[in-house]
């Protein structure tokens, strides 16, 4: 029997570099899938259904929620965003791990409905460092930066709800830590139930 | 300020190969100490105080227990065996991890008194494999093997009390898993309290 893949939730403030860390980690391993979110916002030029997002109508989205088909969802700027449950479960049943890169509120919903999910928070070395990274981008005006920092403040306050916290000092270290955490979690007693059952039956 | 070292407890049945796994792991890393147990049994020829064991008199041992100076202790064959607390704490304060290789009952005592301890159980791939490893040694008679297997049965039933379970399929894999588990545990939210406090104050 194939061992069910792990459900891995990764969050972190905007500007912390979680996209880069996750990208490098995913590229380095096999048998892992990146969950594609669903949204009701309109596709931007070049975006394809099932690639960047699953694009759903408001009715479709709400129907899926009502049928229990979303692992988590939230509303931003008048649009829904969520994680469809079916593809995640399908991958896990095949023994593949699945990564959800989602916001803090969604992560806490997943923690409630899937207690076996592994929650990892990627944090900046300090709040000042995050400010400097966001300012350094120079692609965003001061008001946008302040807005992002305010959201980051709220997010960092929830970091203690996650199982693990990775400080992104350097990309290489953060990728290595992510790998260690996800690898080690396979041997957590909660993921060794089959073995324990077998041992207790035969011993 | 130096971050306090981790307290790592490793148990596993006789014959599972935990000595080999631990030995290879310890040789591969720095800033880790192997805790030396105390005992009231007499030193065997060649054994030195403070190397294989701290050799204590019955009175010294009982006095230490009464003063709360043992992390855990138990009695086997009429002799006490235990883990003196002071050297463990000293190493941890210096930022070094400390490994205790102890029996299941002692491990469960440590879990109670030190909830931040990381408990790792090393298990055989199967009970039959353990039997074959013990029989294969050919240094022990049938009665000793049966006795060890009976103890192993009891120990395996406690594996679910540990945080992590490593199946020792091959030494190399087991050493790698041990390394991943101990490395990852540094980023467990329970070991990130200082960071979380700081972030919450400054955010």
HADDOCK unambig.tbl for C-alpha pairs under 7 A between the chains (distance, minus, plus):
assign (segid A and resid 127 and name CA) (segid B and resid 203 and name CA) 6.49 0.50 0.50
assign (segid A and resid 153 and name CA) (segid B and resid 203 and name CA) 5.25 0.50 0.50
assign (segid A and resid 156 and name CA) (segid B and resid 199 and name CA) 6.98 0.50 0.50
assign (segid A and resid 157 and name CA) (segid B and resid 200 and name CA) 6.01 0.50 0.50
assign (segid A and resid 160 and name CA) (segid B and resid 189 and name CA) 6.10 0.50 0.50
assign (segid A and resid 160 and name CA) (segid B and resid 196 and name CA) 6.87 0.50 0.50
assign (segid A and resid 162 and name CA) (segid B and resid 189 and name CA) 6.87 0.50 0.50
assign (segid A and resid 163 and name CA) (segid B and resid 188 and name CA) 5.94 0.50 0.50
assign (segid A and resid 163 and name CA) (segid B and resid 189 and name CA) 5.66 0.50 0.50
assign (segid A and resid 164 and name CA) (segid B and resid 187 and name CA) 5.35 0.50 0.50
assign (segid A and resid 164 and name CA) (segid B and resid 188 and name CA) 4.38 0.50 0.50
assign (segid A and resid 164 and name CA) (segid B and resid 189 and name CA) 5.06 0.50 0.50
assign (segid A and resid 165 and name CA) (segid B and resid 187 and name CA) 5.40 0.50 0.50
assign (segid A and resid 165 and name CA) (segid B and resid 188 and name CA) 6.40 0.50 0.50
assign (segid A and resid 165 and name CA) (segid B and resid 189 and name CA) 5.98 0.50 0.50
assign (segid A and resid 166 and name CA) (segid B and resid 187 and name CA) 6.20 0.50 0.50
assign (segid A and resid 177 and name CA) (segid B and resid 184 and name CA) 6.59 0.50 0.50
assign (segid A and resid 180 and name CA) (segid B and resid 180 and name CA) 4.95 0.50 0.50
assign (segid A and resid 180 and name CA) (segid B and resid 183 and name CA) 6.69 0.50 0.50
assign (segid A and resid 180 and name CA) (segid B and resid 184 and name CA) 5.34 0.50 0.50
assign (segid A and resid 181 and name CA) (segid B and resid 184 and name CA) 4.70 0.50 0.50
assign (segid A and resid 183 and name CA) (segid B and resid 180 and name CA) 6.68 0.50 0.50
assign (segid A and resid 184 and name CA) (segid B and resid 177 and name CA) 6.59 0.50 0.50
assign (segid A and resid 184 and name CA) (segid B and resid 180 and name CA) 5.34 0.50 0.50
assign (segid A and resid 184 and name CA) (segid B and resid 181 and name CA) 4.70 0.50 0.50
assign (segid A and resid 184 and name CA) (segid B and resid 184 and name CA) 6.70 0.50 0.50
assign (segid A and resid 187 and name CA) (segid B and resid 164 and name CA) 5.34 0.50 0.50
assign (segid A and resid 187 and name CA) (segid B and resid 165 and name CA) 5.39 0.50 0.50
assign (segid A and resid 187 and name CA) (segid B and resid 166 and name CA) 6.19 0.50 0.50
assign (segid A and resid 188 and name CA) (segid B and resid 163 and name CA) 5.93 0.50 0.50
assign (segid A and resid 188 and name CA) (segid B and resid 164 and name CA) 4.37 0.50 0.50
assign (segid A and resid 188 and name CA) (segid B and resid 165 and name CA) 6.39 0.50 0.50
assign (segid A and resid 189 and name CA) (segid B and resid 160 and name CA) 6.10 0.50 0.50
assign (segid A and resid 189 and name CA) (segid B and resid 162 and name CA) 6.87 0.50 0.50
assign (segid A and resid 189 and name CA) (segid B and resid 163 and name CA) 5.66 0.50 0.50
assign (segid A and resid 189 and name CA) (segid B and resid 164 and name CA) 5.06 0.50 0.50
assign (segid A and resid 189 and name CA) (segid B and resid 165 and name CA) 5.98 0.50 0.50
assign (segid A and resid 196 and name CA) (segid B and resid 160 and name CA) 6.88 0.50 0.50
assign (segid A and resid 199 and name CA) (segid B and resid 156 and name CA) 6.97 0.50 0.50
assign (segid A and resid 200 and name CA) (segid B and resid 157 and name CA) 6.01 0.50 0.50
assign (segid A and resid 203 and name CA) (segid B and resid 127 and name CA) 6.47 0.50 0.50
assign (segid A and resid 203 and name CA) (segid B and resid 153 and name CA) 5.26 0.50 0.50
